[in-house]
Amino acid sequence: MSRRYQIGFGPRRDKGFRFQPTIRDIGGLGRRADYQPRGDDEQPNTYDDVKATCQEEGCLWEDPDFPAEESSIYFKDPPSVWPDIEWLRPGEICDDPQLFIDGANRMDVNQGILGDCWLLAAVSCLATNQKLLHRVIPDGQNFEEGDYAGVFRFVLWQYGRWVEVLIDDRLPTNNGKLIYMHSDDKNEFWSALLEKAYAKLNGSYESLSGGLTSEALTDFTGGVVERFQLKEQTPDDLYKRMVKAFTKGALMGCSIDASPDEMEGQLDNGLIIGHAYSITDVRYVDVETPRVSGRIPMVRVRNPWGDSHEWKGAWGDGSEEWSLIQDDEREEMGLMFDHDGEFWMSYKDFSGEYEKLEICHLGPDTLAAVDNDEEDTKWEGSVCDGSWKRRVNAGGCRNFADTFWTNPQFRVSIVDPDEDDEDGNGSIIVGLMQKERRKMRMEGKDNHTIGYAIYELANTDSGTLDRRYLETHRSAAMSKTFTNLREVSGHHSLPPGDYVIIPSTFEPNEEGDFVLRIFSEQKHEVNELDEETGLAEPDVSNCEMLCHSALAVVYENQ
């Protein structure tokens, strides 16, 4: 049910007004969240415009692009409380609504009836970094009379650009209570509104059902993701990497695999399989006993359900191991034994029980926005936009020799080796991301199975690599696998030189748009290879095949 409300000043006018677009590109990569309106004629309708017009009209804004209707809730399967859903503004749900109460923290993020624990895990991670959070939720928004107009804005990363998403504050409720993401405090609404903005970006609330934490973390930060399968061979120094990443503001998530019929089943140890958790602290803890003292690597994990579904093993809430920790250190750790979904584990138990770990490293664009000047956290980054077109350049993987060579090709030059690489190699992180596939669920479409191959380029004056070349040369590197994730990424250590990256779908003739991202510790150069002219100059204005240097980095997690 959709309603229009008065603010409490001025006459009510039902003539209405419409703003376009309500999802707005706010500039190239590297733009900070405290941006100002562009001031051009192409995109004149900003948050300030909407707010000012609402106040002049004496009404609260109703978003024409994400209406309070069933199409915004679901496209296939209605929620369990359907059709008893009423769209209410926060002021109708409670007295004295607030965007934040005593700031934001991970306890403000609790799951409703939607299967988007992956998103909640990412929001919980985001809440641990206030600077990042307020990049996504710009300051200066509230429910105060005289300033409130029923409109809120969020800034999210999408496929190489930062976009402003405007929403109204009508939220789905049942019996006067929020049915989706919510805070412990009944009058705090930042998490519920952020979820709505993300639902709008992806087409509907139902579009958020099922996913990877890393996908949301990428959209919140523009970061770059590292994924680890903990049951397979992992780096010997993985815990040290986790500690270093955490101290630099990286966001992390973890999960335990499950078959479809086991999703969100509980193990005897209290952990939930097929469920996304966020990692909220990583640190060494000093243990003192009459006979021995030492340091134990520890990890703090949070279940977004925010309840008693917690780890029951060693170092869980109230376990006897905590008697080995001095009171002052327990206080420094913020140790609590509440039924809040959060618990500590030793790293040994953590790596033995969880199967997937995702680390979202923050890139230079994000670091600049949060005033982080540490040089060793910065990356060099490039972003290239492209498309696969049926019978043109959708050649499929290397199994299809007749057409593989027709795929888009991008040259990357590794100029210098990494400073700490003993073999003199330079490392690059390659991320291949397919666009808008979550939104396409409403059309019955899903992710393509995608991957990439990297070939050394002996002759730098050549154009695209032809079929003969690709049949007679082995790849220098490739994605670990072809998979149907939104983004496939990999870390590759290669000698300085020129290389060609060929992104592809697994099967030929599968159409779609993609973003190819390349990140490195040292400087690198990237160009799109063109069959007719050799190296094509980057054209930032060309939206169909864009290749431009970026100040962003990305990471994904489940």
C-alpha positions as CSV (number, residue, x, y, z in Angstrom):
1,M,0.0,0.0,0.0
2,S,1.4,3.4,-1.0
3,R,0.6,6.6,0.8
4,R,1.5,10.3,0.7
5,Y,2.1,12.2,3.9
6,Q,2.4,15.8,4.9
7,I,5.5,17.0,6.6
8,G,3.5,19.2,8.9
9,F,4.2,22.5,7.2
10,G,2.7,24.1,4.1
11,P,-0.4,22.9,2.2
12,R,-0.6,19.3,1.0
13,R,-0.4,19.0,-2.8
14,D,-1.2,15.8,-4.6
15,K,0.0,16.9,-8.1
16,G,3.2,15.1,-7.5
17,F,6.6,15.5,-9.1
18,R,9.2,13.3,-10.6
19,F,13.0,13.3,-10.5
20,Q,15.3,11.4,-12.9
21,P,17.5,9.7,-12.4
22,T,17.3,8.6,-8.8
23,I,20.4,6.4,-9.3
24,R,23.0,8.9,-10.4
25,D,26.6,8.6,-11.5
26,I,28.5,11.1,-9.3
27,G,31.7,11.1,-11.3
28,G,34.7,9.0,-12.1
29,L,36.7,6.8,-9.8
30,G,38.5,8.6,-7.1
31,R,35.6,10.9,-6.2
32,R,35.2,11.3,-2.5
33,A,31.9,10.8,-0.7
34,D,31.7,14.5,0.3
35,Y,31.2,15.4,-3.4
36,Q,29.3,18.4,-4.5
37,P,26.6,18.3,-7.2
38,R,28.1,18.2,-10.7
39,G,26.4,21.4,-11.7
40,D,25.9,20.4,-15.3
41,D,22.7,20.1,-17.3
42,E,22.9,16.3,-17.8
43,Q,22.2,15.3,-14.1
44,P,20.6,18.3,-12.4
45,N,18.5,16.3,-9.9
46,T,20.4,15.7,-6.8
47,Y,19.5,14.8,-3.2
48,D,19.5,18.5,-2.4
49,D,17.1,19.2,-5.3
50,V,14.7,16.5,-4.2
51,K,14.8,17.6,-0.6
52,A,14.3,21.3,-1.5
53,T,11.3,20.6,-3.8
54,C,9.7,18.4,-1.2
55,Q,10.0,21.1,1.4
56,E,8.6,23.7,-1.0
57,E,5.7,21.4,-1.9
58,G,5.0,20.5,1.7
59,C,5.1,16.7,1.3
60,L,7.3,13.8,1.8
61,W,9.0,12.3,-1.2
62,E,7.8,9.1,-2.9
63,D,10.3,7.4,-5.1
64,P,8.8,6.8,-8.6
65,D,11.6,4.3,-9.5
66,F,11.2,2.1,-6.4
67,P,7.5,2.4,-5.5
68,A,5.8,1.0,-2.4
69,E,4.4,-1.8,-4.4
70,E,4.8,-5.6,-4.8
71,S,7.3,-5.1,-7.7
72,S,9.8,-3.7,-5.3
73,I,9.3,-6.6,-2.9
74,Y,9.5,-9.6,-5.2
75,F,9.4,-10.8,-8.8
76,K,8.8,-14.5,-8.3
77,D,8.3,-15.7,-4.7
78,P,6.3,-13.5,-2.3
79,P,7.6,-13.3,1.3
80,S,6.0,-15.5,4.0
81,V,4.0,-12.6,5.4
82,W,2.5,-11.6,2.0
83,P,0.1,-10.0,1.4
84,D,0.0,-8.5,5.0
85,I,2.7,-6.0,4.3
86,E,2.2,-2.2,4.9
87,W,4.8,0.3,3.8
88,L,5.4,2.7,6.7
89,R,7.8,5.6,7.3
90,P,9.9,5.4,10.4
91,G,7.8,8.1,12.1
92,E,4.8,5.8,11.8
93,I,6.7,2.8,13.2
94,C,7.9,4.5,16.3
95,D,8.2,7.8,18.2
96,D,11.4,9.8,17.7
97,P,13.0,7.9,14.8
98,Q,16.7,8.3,14.4
99,L,19.1,7.4,11.6
100,F,21.9,6.5,14.1
101,I,21.7,6.0,17.9
102,D,25.1,6.5,19.5
103,G,26.7,5.9,16.1
104,A,26.6,2.7,14.2
105,N,27.9,-0.7,15.3
106,R,27.7,-4.3,14.2
107,M,24.8,-4.9,16.6
108,D,22.6,-2.7,14.6
109,V,22.5,-5.3,11.9
110,N,19.9,-8.1,12.3
111,Q,18.3,-10.3,9.7
112,G,14.7,-10.3,8.8
113,I,12.7,-12.8,6.7
114,L,14.9,-12.3,3.6
115,G,17.7,-14.7,2.8
116,D,20.4,-12.0,2.6
117,C,22.8,-13.0,5.4
118,W,25.6,-12.4,2.9
119,L,24.6,-8.7,2.8
120,L,24.2,-8.5,6.5
121,A,27.7,-9.9,7.1
122,A,29.0,-7.2,4.8
123,V,27.0,-4.4,6.6
124,S,28.3,-5.7,9.9
125,C,31.9,-5.4,8.6
126,L,31.1,-1.9,7.3
127,A,29.8,-0.9,10.7
128,T,33.3,-1.6,12.2
129,N,34.8,1.2,10.1
130,Q,33.0,4.4,10.8
131,K,34.9,6.3,8.0
132,L,33.9,3.8,5.4
133,L,30.3,3.7,6.7
134,H,29.9,7.4,6.4
135,R,31.3,7.3,2.9
136,V,28.4,5.0,2.0
137,I,25.9,7.0,4.2
138,P,26.9,10.6,3.8
139,D,26.5,12.8,6.9
140,G,23.8,15.5,7.3
141,Q,20.7,13.2,7.0
142,N,18.2,13.0,9.8
143,F,14.5,13.0,10.8
144,E,14.4,16.4,12.3
145,E,11.5,18.6,11.5
146,G,12.4,21.4,9.1
147,D,15.1,19.3,7.5
148,Y,13.4,15.9,7.0
149,A,11.7,15.4,3.6
150,G,11.4,11.6,3.4
151,V,14.4,11.2,1.1
152,F,17.8,9.6,2.0
153,R,20.9,9.1,-0.1
154,F,23.6,6.4,-0.3
155,V,26.8,6.2,-2.2
156,L,27.8,2.8,-3.7
157,W,30.4,1.5,-6.0
158,Q,29.1,0.0,-9.2
159,Y,31.3,-1.5,-11.9
160,G,34.0,1.1,-11.8
161,R,31.9,4.2,-10.8
162,W,30.5,5.6,-7.6
163,V,26.8,6.2,-7.8
164,E,24.3,8.1,-5.6
165,V,21.2,6.1,-4.8
166,L,18.1,8.1,-3.6
167,I,15.3,6.3,-1.8
168,D,12.3,7.4,0.1
169,D,12.0,6.0,3.7
170,R,8.8,3.9,3.3
171,L,9.8,0.5,4.6
172,P,7.9,-2.9,4.4
173,T,6.3,-3.8,7.7
174,N,4.0,-6.5,9.2
175,N,2.0,-5.7,12.3
176,G,3.9,-2.4,12.5
177,K,7.4,-4.1,12.6
178,L,10.1,-4.2,10.0
179,I,10.2,-7.5,8.1
180,Y,13.7,-7.1,6.7
181,M,17.0,-5.8,8.2
182,H,16.7,-3.9,11.4
183,S,18.5,-2.7,14.5
184,D,18.2,-3.8,18.1
185,D,17.0,-0.3,18.8
186,K,13.5,0.0,17.5
187,N,13.9,3.6,16.5
188,E,17.2,3.3,14.6
189,F,16.9,3.0,10.9
190,W,20.3,3.3,9.1
191,S,20.6,-0.5,8.4
192,A,17.1,-0.8,7.1
193,L,17.5,2.1,4.8
194,L,20.8,0.9,3.5
195,E,19.3,-2.5,2.7
196,K,16.5,-0.7,0.8
197,A,19.0,1.3,-1.2
198,Y,20.8,-1.9,-2.1
199,A,17.6,-3.6,-3.0
200,K,16.7,-0.7,-5.3
201,L,20.1,-0.9,-7.0
202,N,19.5,-4.6,-7.7
203,G,15.8,-4.3,-8.7
204,S,13.9,-5.6,-5.7
205,Y,14.3,-7.1,-2.2
206,E,13.9,-10.6,-3.6
207,S,16.9,-10.0,-5.8
208,L,19.0,-9.9,-2.6
209,S,18.2,-13.5,-1.7
210,G,21.4,-15.5,-1.8
211,G,24.8,-14.1,-2.6
212,L,28.4,-13.6,-1.6
213,T,29.5,-11.2,1.2
214,S,32.3,-10.1,-1.1
215,E,29.9,-8.8,-3.6
216,A,28.4,-6.3,-1.1
217,L,31.8,-5.5,0.4
218,T,33.0,-4.6,-3.1
219,D,30.0,-2.3,-3.6
220,F,30.5,-0.6,-0.3
221,T,34.2,0.0,-0.7
222,G,35.4,-0.5,-4.3
223,G,38.0,-2.9,-2.7
224,V,39.8,-5.9,-4.1
225,V,39.0,-9.4,-2.8
226,E,41.2,-12.3,-1.9
227,R,39.5,-15.7,-1.4
228,F,40.9,-18.6,0.5
229,Q,39.6,-22.2,0.7
230,L,40.7,-23.1,4.2
231,K,40.3,-26.8,3.6
232,E,42.8,-26.6,0.8
233,Q,46.4,-25.5,0.9
234,T,46.6,-22.0,2.3
235,P,49.6,-19.7,2.8
236,D,51.6,-20.5,5.9
237,D,51.4,-16.9,7.0
238,L,47.7,-16.6,6.4
239,Y,46.9,-15.5,10.0
240,K,49.6,-12.8,9.8
241,R,48.0,-11.6,6.6
242,M,44.7,-11.4,8.4
243,V,46.2,-9.4,11.2
244,K,47.9,-7.0,8.8
245,A,44.8,-6.7,6.6
246,F,42.6,-5.9,9.7
247,T,45.0,-3.2,11.0
248,K,44.7,-1.6,7.5
249,G,41.0,-1.5,7.6
250,A,40.3,-4.5,5.4
251,L,36.8,-6.1,5.8
252,M,36.5,-9.9,6.1
253,G,33.9,-12.6,6.0
254,C,33.8,-16.4,6.3
255,S,31.4,-19.3,5.8
256,I,31.0,-23.1,5.8
257,D,29.9,-24.8,2.6
258,A,26.6,-26.7,2.5
259,S,24.5,-28.5,-0.1
260,P,21.2,-26.8,-1.0
261,D,19.2,-29.0,1.3
262,E,21.5,-28.3,4.2
263,M,21.5,-24.5,4.0
264,E,21.5,-22.8,7.4
265,G,21.6,-26.1,9.3
266,Q,23.2,-26.0,12.7
267,L,26.2,-28.1,13.6
268,D,26.7,-29.6,17.1
269,N,29.3,-26.9,17.7
270,G,26.8,-24.1,17.2
271,L,28.0,-22.9,13.8
272,I,25.6,-22.6,10.9
273,I,26.5,-24.1,7.5
274,G,25.6,-22.4,4.3
275,H,25.6,-19.1,6.2
276,A,27.7,-15.9,5.9
277,Y,29.5,-14.6,9.0
278,S,31.5,-11.4,9.4
279,I,34.9,-11.2,11.1
280,T,35.0,-8.2,13.5
281,D,38.5,-8.6,15.1
282,V,41.8,-10.4,14.6
283,R,44.4,-10.2,17.3
284,Y,46.9,-12.1,19.4
285,V,45.8,-12.6,23.0
286,D,48.2,-13.0,26.0
287,V,47.6,-16.1,28.1
288,E,48.9,-16.4,31.6
289,T,48.9,-19.5,33.8
290,P,51.0,-20.5,36.8
291,R,53.1,-22.7,34.6
292,V,53.1,-21.1,31.1
293,S,52.5,-17.9,29.3
294,G,52.2,-17.0,25.7
295,R,50.2,-15.5,22.8
296,I,47.3,-17.2,21.1
297,P,46.0,-16.1,17.7
298,M,42.3,-15.3,18.0
299,V,39.5,-14.3,15.6
300,R,36.2,-12.7,16.6
301,V,33.2,-13.7,14.4
302,R,29.6,-12.5,14.2
303,N,26.5,-14.3,13.1
304,P,24.2,-11.6,11.5
305,W,21.2,-13.3,13.1
306,G,22.4,-11.5,16.3
307,D,21.1,-14.2,18.7
308,S,22.3,-17.2,20.6
309,H,23.4,-19.2,17.6
310,E,27.1,-19.0,18.5
311,W,30.2,-21.2,18.7
312,K,30.1,-23.6,21.6
313,G,33.7,-24.7,21.7
314,A,36.9,-23.3,23.3
315,W,36.9,-19.6,23.8
316,G,33.2,-19.4,23.2
317,D,31.0,-17.2,25.4
318,G,31.5,-18.1,29.1
319,S,34.0,-20.9,28.4
320,E,36.6,-21.7,31.0
321,E,39.5,-20.6,28.8
322,W,38.7,-17.0,29.5
323,S,39.9,-17.4,33.1
324,L,43.4,-17.5,31.6
325,I,43.1,-13.9,30.3
326,Q,43.9,-10.9,32.5
327,D,40.9,-8.6,33.3
328,D,42.5,-5.6,31.7
329,E,43.0,-7.4,28.4
330,R,39.5,-8.8,28.5
331,E,38.3,-5.2,28.9
332,E,40.5,-4.0,26.0
333,M,39.0,-6.7,23.8
334,G,35.5,-5.6,24.6
335,L,34.6,-9.0,25.8
336,M,30.9,-9.7,26.3
337,F,29.0,-12.9,26.8
338,D,25.6,-11.7,25.5
339,H,23.4,-13.7,23.1
340,D,24.3,-11.3,20.3
341,G,25.7,-13.7,17.7
342,E,29.3,-12.6,18.3
343,F,32.0,-14.9,19.7
344,W,35.7,-15.6,19.8
345,M,37.6,-18.6,18.4
346,S,41.2,-19.6,18.4
347,Y,42.7,-19.3,14.9
348,K,43.3,-23.1,15.0
349,D,39.6,-23.7,15.5
350,F,38.6,-21.0,13.1
351,S,40.6,-22.4,10.2
352,G,39.5,-26.0,11.1
353,E,35.8,-25.2,11.2
354,Y,35.3,-22.6,8.5
355,E,35.9,-23.4,4.8
356,K,35.9,-20.0,3.1
357,L,37.6,-16.8,4.0
358,E,37.3,-13.6,2.0
359,I,39.4,-10.5,2.6
360,C,38.4,-7.2,1.1
361,H,41.5,-5.0,0.8
362,L,40.8,-1.3,0.5
363,G,42.1,0.4,-2.6
364,P,43.6,3.9,-3.1
365,D,40.2,5.5,-3.9
366,T,38.7,4.3,-0.7
367,L,41.8,5.0,1.3
368,A,41.9,8.6,0.0
369,A,38.2,9.0,1.0
370,V,38.9,7.9,4.6
371,D,42.1,9.9,4.9
372,N,44.4,6.9,5.1
373,D,47.8,8.0,4.0
374,E,49.8,4.8,4.6
375,E,51.8,4.2,1.5
376,D,52.0,0.4,1.9
377,T,48.2,0.2,1.6
378,K,48.0,1.7,-1.8
379,W,47.5,0.0,-5.1
380,E,47.8,1.0,-8.7
381,G,44.5,0.2,-10.4
382,S,43.0,0.2,-13.9
383,V,39.4,-0.5,-15.0
384,C,38.3,-1.6,-18.5
385,D,34.7,-1.9,-19.5
386,G,33.7,-4.3,-22.3
387,S,31.0,-6.5,-23.8
388,W,30.6,-9.9,-25.3
389,K,28.4,-9.8,-28.5
390,R,26.9,-12.9,-30.0
391,R,28.6,-13.9,-33.3
392,V,31.0,-11.0,-32.9
393,N,33.3,-11.4,-29.9
394,A,31.7,-13.8,-27.6
395,G,34.2,-16.6,-28.4
396,G,33.9,-18.7,-25.3
397,C,36.9,-20.3,-23.5
398,R,40.1,-21.9,-24.9
399,N,38.2,-25.2,-25.5
400,F,36.6,-23.5,-28.5
401,A,39.7,-22.8,-30.7
402,D,37.7,-21.5,-33.7
403,T,36.3,-18.6,-31.8
404,F,38.4,-18.0,-28.6
405,W,40.6,-15.6,-30.4
406,T,37.7,-13.3,-31.1
407,N,37.2,-12.4,-27.5
408,P,38.1,-8.9,-26.3
409,Q,41.8,-8.5,-25.6
410,F,43.6,-6.1,-23.2
411,R,47.3,-5.5,-23.0
412,V,48.9,-5.0,-19.6
413,S,52.5,-3.9,-19.2
414,I,54.2,-5.0,-15.9
415,V,56.9,-2.3,-15.7
416,D,58.8,-3.1,-12.5
417,P,59.1,-6.1,-10.2
418,D,57.7,-5.9,-6.6
419,E,60.2,-4.6,-4.1
420,D,60.1,-7.7,-1.9
421,D,59.9,-10.4,-4.7
422,E,63.0,-12.6,-4.6
423,D,62.4,-13.8,-8.2
424,G,62.2,-10.4,-9.7
425,N,58.5,-10.8,-10.6
426,G,55.7,-8.2,-10.5
427,S,52.4,-9.2,-9.0
428,I,49.0,-8.3,-10.4
429,I,45.5,-9.0,-9.2
430,V,43.0,-9.5,-12.0
431,G,39.3,-9.2,-11.4
432,L,36.7,-10.0,-14.1
433,M,33.2,-8.9,-13.1
434,Q,30.0,-9.4,-15.1
435,K,27.5,-6.5,-14.9
436,E,23.9,-6.3,-13.7
437,R,23.3,-10.1,-13.6
438,R,21.6,-10.0,-10.2
439,K,19.1,-7.5,-11.5
440,M,18.5,-9.8,-14.5
441,R,17.1,-12.5,-12.2
442,M,13.8,-10.8,-12.8
443,E,14.1,-11.8,-16.4
444,G,15.0,-15.4,-15.5
445,K,18.7,-14.9,-16.2
446,D,21.6,-15.7,-13.9
447,N,25.4,-15.3,-13.9
448,H,27.4,-16.5,-16.9
449,T,30.3,-18.9,-16.2
450,I,33.3,-16.7,-16.7
451,G,37.1,-16.7,-16.5
452,Y,40.2,-15.3,-18.2
453,A,43.6,-16.3,-19.7
454,I,46.9,-14.3,-19.8
455,Y,49.4,-14.7,-22.6
456,E,52.9,-13.2,-22.9
457,L,53.1,-10.7,-25.7
458,A,56.5,-11.1,-27.5
459,N,55.9,-8.5,-30.2
460,T,54.6,-5.3,-28.6
461,D,53.7,-3.8,-32.0
462,S,51.2,-6.6,-32.9
463,G,47.5,-6.1,-32.8
464,T,45.1,-8.7,-31.4
465,L,46.5,-12.2,-30.9
466,D,45.1,-14.4,-33.7
467,R,44.0,-18.0,-33.6
468,R,47.4,-19.4,-34.8
469,Y,49.2,-17.6,-32.0
470,L,46.8,-18.8,-29.3
471,E,47.0,-22.4,-30.6
472,T,50.8,-22.4,-30.6
473,H,51.5,-20.6,-27.3
474,R,50.7,-21.7,-23.7
475,S,49.1,-19.2,-21.4
476,A,51.4,-17.5,-18.9
477,A,48.6,-17.6,-16.3
478,M,44.8,-18.0,-16.1
479,S,41.9,-17.8,-13.6
480,K,41.9,-20.7,-11.2
481,T,38.6,-21.9,-12.6
482,F,35.7,-20.8,-14.7
483,T,32.8,-20.1,-12.4
484,N,29.4,-18.4,-12.3
485,L,30.3,-15.8,-9.6
486,R,29.8,-12.2,-10.3
487,E,33.5,-11.6,-10.2
488,V,36.4,-14.1,-10.8
489,S,39.7,-12.9,-9.5
490,G,43.3,-14.1,-9.2
491,H,46.7,-13.1,-7.9
492,H,49.5,-13.7,-10.5
493,S,53.3,-13.2,-10.2
494,L,54.9,-12.6,-13.6
495,P,58.2,-11.3,-14.9
496,P,58.1,-7.7,-16.1
497,G,57.0,-7.4,-19.7
498,D,53.9,-7.2,-21.9
499,Y,50.9,-9.5,-21.5
500,V,47.5,-9.9,-23.1
501,I,44.4,-10.7,-20.9
502,I,41.5,-12.4,-22.7
503,P,38.3,-12.4,-20.6
504,S,35.6,-14.8,-21.8
505,T,32.5,-16.8,-20.9
506,F,32.9,-20.5,-20.8
507,E,30.5,-21.2,-23.7
508,P,30.6,-19.2,-27.0
509,N,27.8,-16.7,-28.0
510,E,26.8,-15.8,-24.4
511,E,26.2,-12.0,-24.4
512,G,26.9,-9.7,-21.5
513,D,28.8,-6.7,-20.3
514,F,31.8,-6.9,-18.1
515,V,34.4,-5.0,-16.1
516,L,38.1,-6.1,-16.2
517,R,40.1,-4.7,-13.3
518,I,43.8,-4.9,-12.9
519,F,45.7,-4.0,-9.7
520,S,49.4,-4.0,-8.8
521,E,51.8,-2.8,-6.2
522,Q,54.0,-1.2,-8.8
523,K,52.9,0.9,-11.8
524,H,51.4,-0.8,-14.8
525,E,50.0,0.2,-18.2
526,V,46.8,-1.1,-19.8
527,N,45.3,-0.7,-23.3
528,E,42.6,-2.4,-25.2
529,L,44.0,-4.3,-28.2
530,D,42.1,-3.6,-31.5
531,E,42.2,-5.8,-34.5
532,E,42.4,-3.0,-37.1
533,T,44.5,-0.3,-35.4
534,G,46.6,-2.2,-32.9
535,L,46.6,-0.4,-29.6
536,A,43.4,1.7,-29.1
537,E,43.7,4.9,-27.1
538,P,41.5,4.8,-24.0
539,D,38.3,6.7,-24.4
540,V,36.7,7.6,-21.1
541,S,33.6,8.8,-22.9
542,N,32.8,5.5,-24.6
543,C,30.5,3.5,-22.2
544,E,30.4,0.4,-24.4
545,M,34.2,-0.2,-24.3
546,L,35.9,1.9,-21.6
547,C,39.4,1.6,-20.5
548,H,40.7,4.1,-18.1
549,S,43.0,4.4,-15.1
550,A,41.3,4.2,-11.8
551,L,42.0,4.9,-8.2
552,A,39.8,2.1,-7.0
553,V,40.4,-1.4,-5.7
554,V,38.0,-4.2,-5.1
555,Y,37.4,-7.2,-3.0
556,E,34.8,-9.8,-2.7
557,N,33.7,-12.2,-0.1
558,Q,30.9,-14.6,0.6
